[in-house]
Amino acid sequence: MKGVQRFGVKRKLAPCYVGPYQILERKGKVAYKVQLPVELRAIFPVFHVSQLKKCLRVPKERVEVRDVKLKSDLVYEENPVAVIDRKEWVTRNRVVKFYKILWSNHGDEDATWETDDYLTGVYKTFFEN
């Protein structure tokens, strides 16, 4: 399903890390229970150690959760916000236009190159704005 991303799924627009959050207790040999905020209450709070990263920041410098609206099945909607850059790829028979797209709920470092055909097919109203 294009345009819909699942929280925690490894895809090109999935967030790398969310947090930092405090570890409450150890559950088994390789799992930890994490204290999640109220906005993420639909997510089960026990994570495998491979999904956690050591936080070297002071807890007072905590970054707040962005305005990602998670649905009950942990899905959120991704929409293109702006075109950052353009380029064309010329072949013998046709010209393929590429656009570097800034996505909602992501920063400039997560912008991706998308084809004109994909953007006009999936996000029909994007170029009208």
PyMOL CGO cylinders between C-alpha atoms (Angstrom):
from pymol import cmd
from pymol.cgo import CYLINDER

trace = [
    CYLINDER, 0.00, 0.00, 0.00, 1.82, 3.14, -1.22, 0.3, 1, 1, 1, 1, 1, 1,
    CYLINDER, 1.82, 3.14, -1.22, 1.72, 6.26, 0.90, 0.3, 1, 1, 1, 1, 1, 1,
    CYLINDER, 1.72, 6.26, 0.90, 1.08, 4.39, 4.15, 0.3, 1, 1, 1, 1, 1, 1,
    CYLINDER, 1.08, 4.39, 4.15, 3.95, 3.49, 6.46, 0.3, 1, 1, 1, 1, 1, 1,
    CYLINDER, 3.95, 3.49, 6.46, 4.00, 1.23, 9.48, 0.3, 1, 1, 1, 1, 1, 1,
    CYLINDER, 4.00, 1.23, 9.48, 5.77, 2.29, 12.66, 0.3, 1, 1, 1, 1, 1, 1,
    CYLINDER, 5.77, 2.29, 12.66, 9.01, 0.34, 13.08, 0.3, 1, 1, 1, 1, 1, 1,
    CYLINDER, 9.01, 0.34, 13.08, 8.99, -1.28, 9.64, 0.3, 1, 1, 1, 1, 1, 1,
    CYLINDER, 8.99, -1.28, 9.64, 12.31, -1.01, 7.79, 0.3, 1, 1, 1, 1, 1, 1,
    CYLINDER, 12.31, -1.01, 7.79, 11.37, 0.95, 4.67, 0.3, 1, 1, 1, 1, 1, 1,
    CYLINDER, 11.37, 0.95, 4.67, 12.87, 4.00, 3.07, 0.3, 1, 1, 1, 1, 1, 1,
    CYLINDER, 12.87, 4.00, 3.07, 10.63, 6.42, 4.96, 0.3, 1, 1, 1, 1, 1, 1,
    CYLINDER, 10.63, 6.42, 4.96, 10.45, 4.64, 8.32, 0.3, 1, 1, 1, 1, 1, 1,
    CYLINDER, 10.45, 4.64, 8.32, 12.00, 6.55, 11.22, 0.3, 1, 1, 1, 1, 1, 1,
    CYLINDER, 12.00, 6.55, 11.22, 15.39, 5.22, 12.34, 0.3, 1, 1, 1, 1, 1, 1,
    CYLINDER, 15.39, 5.22, 12.34, 14.97, 5.99, 16.03, 0.3, 1, 1, 1, 1, 1, 1,
    CYLINDER, 14.97, 5.99, 16.03, 12.19, 7.32, 18.22, 0.3, 1, 1, 1, 1, 1, 1,
    CYLINDER, 12.19, 7.32, 18.22, 12.97, 8.58, 21.67, 0.3, 1, 1, 1, 1, 1, 1,
    CYLINDER, 12.97, 8.58, 21.67, 14.93, 8.60, 23.97, 0.3, 1, 1, 1, 1, 1, 1,
    CYLINDER, 14.93, 8.60, 23.97, 12.78, 6.75, 26.47, 0.3, 1, 1, 1, 1, 1, 1,
    CYLINDER, 12.78, 6.75, 26.47, 13.62, 5.30, 29.86, 0.3, 1, 1, 1, 1, 1, 1,
    CYLINDER, 13.62, 5.30, 29.86, 14.07, 1.54, 30.24, 0.3, 1, 1, 1, 1, 1, 1,
    CYLINDER, 14.07, 1.54, 30.24, 11.82, 0.32, 33.03, 0.3, 1, 1, 1, 1, 1, 1,
    CYLINDER, 11.82, 0.32, 33.03, 12.83, -3.32, 33.37, 0.3, 1, 1, 1, 1, 1, 1,
    CYLINDER, 12.83, -3.32, 33.37, 14.44, -6.27, 31.65, 0.3, 1, 1, 1, 1, 1, 1,
    CYLINDER, 14.44, -6.27, 31.65, 12.05, -8.90, 30.24, 0.3, 1, 1, 1, 1, 1, 1,
    CYLINDER, 12.05, -8.90, 30.24, 13.95, -12.10, 29.57, 0.3, 1, 1, 1, 1, 1, 1,
    CYLINDER, 13.95, -12.10, 29.57, 17.51, -12.26, 28.25, 0.3, 1, 1, 1, 1, 1, 1,
    CYLINDER, 17.51, -12.26, 28.25, 17.19, -9.97, 25.21, 0.3, 1, 1, 1, 1, 1, 1,
    CYLINDER, 17.19, -9.97, 25.21, 14.04, -7.85, 25.73, 0.3, 1, 1, 1, 1, 1, 1,
    CYLINDER, 14.04, -7.85, 25.73, 13.44, -4.61, 27.61, 0.3, 1, 1, 1, 1, 1, 1,
    CYLINDER, 13.44, -4.61, 27.61, 10.28, -2.79, 28.68, 0.3, 1, 1, 1, 1, 1, 1,
    CYLINDER, 10.28, -2.79, 28.68, 10.42, 0.92, 27.75, 0.3, 1, 1, 1, 1, 1, 1,
    CYLINDER, 10.42, 0.92, 27.75, 8.39, 3.80, 29.19, 0.3, 1, 1, 1, 1, 1, 1,
    CYLINDER, 8.39, 3.80, 29.19, 6.55, 5.22, 26.15, 0.3, 1, 1, 1, 1, 1, 1,
    CYLINDER, 6.55, 5.22, 26.15, 4.58, 8.49, 26.13, 0.3, 1, 1, 1, 1, 1, 1,
    CYLINDER, 4.58, 8.49, 26.13, 0.79, 8.61, 25.97, 0.3, 1, 1, 1, 1, 1, 1,
    CYLINDER, 0.79, 8.61, 25.97, 0.86, 9.39, 22.21, 0.3, 1, 1, 1, 1, 1, 1,
    CYLINDER, 0.86, 9.39, 22.21, 2.42, 5.96, 21.56, 0.3, 1, 1, 1, 1, 1, 1,
    CYLINDER, 2.42, 5.96, 21.56, 0.16, 3.95, 23.86, 0.3, 1, 1, 1, 1, 1, 1,
    CYLINDER, 0.16, 3.95, 23.86, -0.97, 1.70, 20.97, 0.3, 1, 1, 1, 1, 1, 1,
    CYLINDER, -0.97, 1.70, 20.97, 2.57, 0.27, 20.70, 0.3, 1, 1, 1, 1, 1, 1,
    CYLINDER, 2.57, 0.27, 20.70, 3.54, -2.70, 22.85, 0.3, 1, 1, 1, 1, 1, 1,
    CYLINDER, 3.54, -2.70, 22.85, 6.30, -1.35, 25.16, 0.3, 1, 1, 1, 1, 1, 1,
    CYLINDER, 6.30, -1.35, 25.16, 8.64, -4.41, 25.10, 0.3, 1, 1, 1, 1, 1, 1,
    CYLINDER, 8.64, -4.41, 25.10, 11.48, -4.25, 22.53, 0.3, 1, 1, 1, 1, 1, 1,
    CYLINDER, 11.48, -4.25, 22.53, 14.28, -6.59, 21.49, 0.3, 1, 1, 1, 1, 1, 1,
    CYLINDER, 14.28, -6.59, 21.49, 17.75, -5.32, 22.36, 0.3, 1, 1, 1, 1, 1, 1,
    CYLINDER, 17.75, -5.32, 22.36, 18.63, -5.03, 18.65, 0.3, 1, 1, 1, 1, 1, 1,
    CYLINDER, 18.63, -5.03, 18.65, 15.96, -2.32, 18.24, 0.3, 1, 1, 1, 1, 1, 1,
    CYLINDER, 15.96, -2.32, 18.24, 17.42, -0.16, 21.01, 0.3, 1, 1, 1, 1, 1, 1,
    CYLINDER, 17.42, -0.16, 21.01, 20.31, 2.27, 20.82, 0.3, 1, 1, 1, 1, 1, 1,
    CYLINDER, 20.31, 2.27, 20.82, 22.32, 3.60, 23.74, 0.3, 1, 1, 1, 1, 1, 1,
    CYLINDER, 22.32, 3.60, 23.74, 21.41, 7.20, 24.53, 0.3, 1, 1, 1, 1, 1, 1,
    CYLINDER, 21.41, 7.20, 24.53, 24.31, 9.45, 25.44, 0.3, 1, 1, 1, 1, 1, 1,
    CYLINDER, 24.31, 9.45, 25.44, 22.21, 12.55, 26.13, 0.3, 1, 1, 1, 1, 1, 1,
    CYLINDER, 22.21, 12.55, 26.13, 21.13, 13.99, 29.45, 0.3, 1, 1, 1, 1, 1, 1,
    CYLINDER, 21.13, 13.99, 29.45, 17.41, 13.20, 30.02, 0.3, 1, 1, 1, 1, 1, 1,
    CYLINDER, 17.41, 13.20, 30.02, 16.63, 16.95, 30.44, 0.3, 1, 1, 1, 1, 1, 1,
    CYLINDER, 16.63, 16.95, 30.44, 17.59, 17.48, 26.78, 0.3, 1, 1, 1, 1, 1, 1,
    CYLINDER, 17.59, 17.48, 26.78, 14.90, 15.09, 25.59, 0.3, 1, 1, 1, 1, 1, 1,
    CYLINDER, 14.90, 15.09, 25.59, 13.44, 15.69, 22.14, 0.3, 1, 1, 1, 1, 1, 1,
    CYLINDER, 13.44, 15.69, 22.14, 9.64, 15.78, 22.06, 0.3, 1, 1, 1, 1, 1, 1,
    CYLINDER, 9.64, 15.78, 22.06, 7.62, 13.43, 19.85, 0.3, 1, 1, 1, 1, 1, 1,
    CYLINDER, 7.62, 13.43, 19.85, 6.65, 15.02, 16.53, 0.3, 1, 1, 1, 1, 1, 1,
    CYLINDER, 6.65, 15.02, 16.53, 3.03, 15.28, 15.47, 0.3, 1, 1, 1, 1, 1, 1,
    CYLINDER, 3.03, 15.28, 15.47, 2.78, 11.83, 13.91, 0.3, 1, 1, 1, 1, 1, 1,
    CYLINDER, 2.78, 11.83, 13.91, -0.83, 10.66, 14.01, 0.3, 1, 1, 1, 1, 1, 1,
    CYLINDER, -0.83, 10.66, 14.01, -0.76, 6.89, 14.57, 0.3, 1, 1, 1, 1, 1, 1,
    CYLINDER, -0.76, 6.89, 14.57, -3.96, 4.98, 13.87, 0.3, 1, 1, 1, 1, 1, 1,
    CYLINDER, -3.96, 4.98, 13.87, -5.08, 2.02, 15.96, 0.3, 1, 1, 1, 1, 1, 1,
    CYLINDER, -5.08, 2.02, 15.96, -3.27, -0.43, 13.65, 0.3, 1, 1, 1, 1, 1, 1,
    CYLINDER, -3.27, -0.43, 13.65, 0.01, 1.58, 13.97, 0.3, 1, 1, 1, 1, 1, 1,
    CYLINDER, 0.01, 1.58, 13.97, -0.23, 3.10, 10.47, 0.3, 1, 1, 1, 1, 1, 1,
    CYLINDER, -0.23, 3.10, 10.47, 0.40, 6.72, 9.60, 0.3, 1, 1, 1, 1, 1, 1,
    CYLINDER, 0.40, 6.72, 9.60, -0.13, 8.62, 6.37, 0.3, 1, 1, 1, 1, 1, 1,
    CYLINDER, -0.13, 8.62, 6.37, 2.82, 10.00, 4.35, 0.3, 1, 1, 1, 1, 1, 1,
    CYLINDER, 2.82, 10.00, 4.35, 2.28, 12.91, 1.99, 0.3, 1, 1, 1, 1, 1, 1,
    CYLINDER, 2.28, 12.91, 1.99, 4.70, 14.91, -0.15, 0.3, 1, 1, 1, 1, 1, 1,
    CYLINDER, 4.70, 14.91, -0.15, 5.19, 18.44, 1.16, 0.3, 1, 1, 1, 1, 1, 1,
    CYLINDER, 5.19, 18.44, 1.16, 7.59, 20.15, -1.25, 0.3, 1, 1, 1, 1, 1, 1,
    CYLINDER, 7.59, 20.15, -1.25, 9.94, 19.57, -4.18, 0.3, 1, 1, 1, 1, 1, 1,
    CYLINDER, 9.94, 19.57, -4.18, 13.55, 20.19, -3.12, 0.3, 1, 1, 1, 1, 1, 1,
    CYLINDER, 13.55, 20.19, -3.12, 15.34, 19.42, -6.39, 0.3, 1, 1, 1, 1, 1, 1,
    CYLINDER, 15.34, 19.42, -6.39, 14.67, 18.27, -9.97, 0.3, 1, 1, 1, 1, 1, 1,
    CYLINDER, 14.67, 18.27, -9.97, 16.64, 16.28, -12.52, 0.3, 1, 1, 1, 1, 1, 1,
    CYLINDER, 16.64, 16.28, -12.52, 16.04, 14.52, -15.82, 0.3, 1, 1, 1, 1, 1, 1,
    CYLINDER, 16.04, 14.52, -15.82, 17.33, 11.20, -17.09, 0.3, 1, 1, 1, 1, 1, 1,
    CYLINDER, 17.33, 11.20, -17.09, 17.48, 11.10, -20.87, 0.3, 1, 1, 1, 1, 1, 1,
    CYLINDER, 17.48, 11.10, -20.87, 17.32, 7.82, -22.77, 0.3, 1, 1, 1, 1, 1, 1,
    CYLINDER, 17.32, 7.82, -22.77, 17.06, 7.27, -26.53, 0.3, 1, 1, 1, 1, 1, 1,
    CYLINDER, 17.06, 7.27, -26.53, 13.29, 7.17, -26.57, 0.3, 1, 1, 1, 1, 1, 1,
    CYLINDER, 13.29, 7.17, -26.57, 12.14, 9.28, -23.65, 0.3, 1, 1, 1, 1, 1, 1,
    CYLINDER, 12.14, 9.28, -23.65, 12.96, 11.65, -20.81, 0.3, 1, 1, 1, 1, 1, 1,
    CYLINDER, 12.96, 11.65, -20.81, 12.29, 10.53, -17.22, 0.3, 1, 1, 1, 1, 1, 1,
    CYLINDER, 12.29, 10.53, -17.22, 11.77, 13.36, -14.72, 0.3, 1, 1, 1, 1, 1, 1,
    CYLINDER, 11.77, 13.36, -14.72, 12.86, 12.87, -11.10, 0.3, 1, 1, 1, 1, 1, 1,
    CYLINDER, 12.86, 12.87, -11.10, 11.90, 15.05, -8.15, 0.3, 1, 1, 1, 1, 1, 1,
    CYLINDER, 11.90, 15.05, -8.15, 13.53, 15.11, -4.72, 0.3, 1, 1, 1, 1, 1, 1,
    CYLINDER, 13.53, 15.11, -4.72, 10.52, 15.13, -2.39, 0.3, 1, 1, 1, 1, 1, 1,
    CYLINDER, 10.52, 15.13, -2.39, 10.31, 16.37, 1.20, 0.3, 1, 1, 1, 1, 1, 1,
    CYLINDER, 10.31, 16.37, 1.20, 7.80, 14.16, 3.03, 0.3, 1, 1, 1, 1, 1, 1,
    CYLINDER, 7.80, 14.16, 3.03, 5.50, 15.02, 5.91, 0.3, 1, 1, 1, 1, 1, 1,
    CYLINDER, 5.50, 15.02, 5.91, 6.74, 13.84, 9.34, 0.3, 1, 1, 1, 1, 1, 1,
    CYLINDER, 6.74, 13.84, 9.34, 10.36, 13.79, 8.07, 0.3, 1, 1, 1, 1, 1, 1,
    CYLINDER, 10.36, 13.79, 8.07, 13.30, 16.16, 7.76, 0.3, 1, 1, 1, 1, 1, 1,
    CYLINDER, 13.30, 16.16, 7.76, 15.46, 17.18, 4.82, 0.3, 1, 1, 1, 1, 1, 1,
    CYLINDER, 15.46, 17.18, 4.82, 17.82, 14.23, 5.33, 0.3, 1, 1, 1, 1, 1, 1,
    CYLINDER, 17.82, 14.23, 5.33, 14.95, 11.78, 4.64, 0.3, 1, 1, 1, 1, 1, 1,
    CYLINDER, 14.95, 11.78, 4.64, 13.96, 13.32, 1.29, 0.3, 1, 1, 1, 1, 1, 1,
    CYLINDER, 13.96, 13.32, 1.29, 13.77, 10.77, -1.55, 0.3, 1, 1, 1, 1, 1, 1,
    CYLINDER, 13.77, 10.77, -1.55, 13.97, 10.86, -5.34, 0.3, 1, 1, 1, 1, 1, 1,
    CYLINDER, 13.97, 10.86, -5.34, 10.66, 9.92, -6.97, 0.3, 1, 1, 1, 1, 1, 1,
    CYLINDER, 10.66, 9.92, -6.97, 9.64, 9.71, -10.62, 0.3, 1, 1, 1, 1, 1, 1,
    CYLINDER, 9.64, 9.71, -10.62, 7.08, 12.00, -12.20, 0.3, 1, 1, 1, 1, 1, 1,
    CYLINDER, 7.08, 12.00, -12.20, 4.89, 9.02, -13.12, 0.3, 1, 1, 1, 1, 1, 1,
    CYLINDER, 4.89, 9.02, -13.12, 4.77, 7.79, -9.51, 0.3, 1, 1, 1, 1, 1, 1,
    CYLINDER, 4.77, 7.79, -9.51, 3.90, 11.22, -8.08, 0.3, 1, 1, 1, 1, 1, 1,
    CYLINDER, 3.90, 11.22, -8.08, 1.18, 11.95, -10.63, 0.3, 1, 1, 1, 1, 1, 1,
    CYLINDER, 1.18, 11.95, -10.63, -0.26, 8.45, -10.23, 0.3, 1, 1, 1, 1, 1, 1,
    CYLINDER, -0.26, 8.45, -10.23, -0.35, 8.16, -6.45, 0.3, 1, 1, 1, 1, 1, 1,
    CYLINDER, -0.35, 8.16, -6.45, -0.52, 11.82, -5.35, 0.3, 1, 1, 1, 1, 1, 1,
    CYLINDER, -0.52, 11.82, -5.35, -2.71, 13.33, -8.08, 0.3, 1, 1, 1, 1, 1, 1,
    CYLINDER, -2.71, 13.33, -8.08, -3.28, 16.67, -6.36, 0.3, 1, 1, 1, 1, 1, 1,
    CYLINDER, -3.28, 16.67, -6.36, 0.35, 17.35, -5.42, 0.3, 1, 1, 1, 1, 1, 1,
    CYLINDER, 0.35, 17.35, -5.42, 1.37, 19.14, -8.62, 0.3, 1, 1, 1, 1, 1, 1,
    CYLINDER, 1.37, 19.14, -8.62, -1.87, 21.10, -8.75, 0.3, 1, 1, 1, 1, 1, 1,
    CYLINDER, -1.87, 21.10, -8.75, -0.85, 22.95, -5.58, 0.3, 1, 1, 1, 1, 1, 1,
]
cmd.load_cgo(trace, "trace")
